[in-house]
């Protein structure tokens, strides 16, 4: 919990519950918002410590992903696999 407070001061523990042999942990920026409006990071694990640590790691991962520049949504294929080569069809005469 001290790690979360020190490294992610904007994020707070929203919920810790134990259900069917697993701990469910949720971190959130806006604890006072209803669940359906909040974008909490939720993880689960059999160990309470690992559930909290996993929530921390997932939160850091999401923060880093949001800082990265956007990537193309269509995967790029190497030229060797392409069946067609682009051809310029303009008439410059």
ABEGO torsion letter per residue (X at the ends): XAAAAAABAABBBABBBBBGGBBBBBBBABAABBAAABBBBBBBBABAAAAAAAAAAAAAAAAAAAABBBBBABBBBBAAABABBBBBABBAX
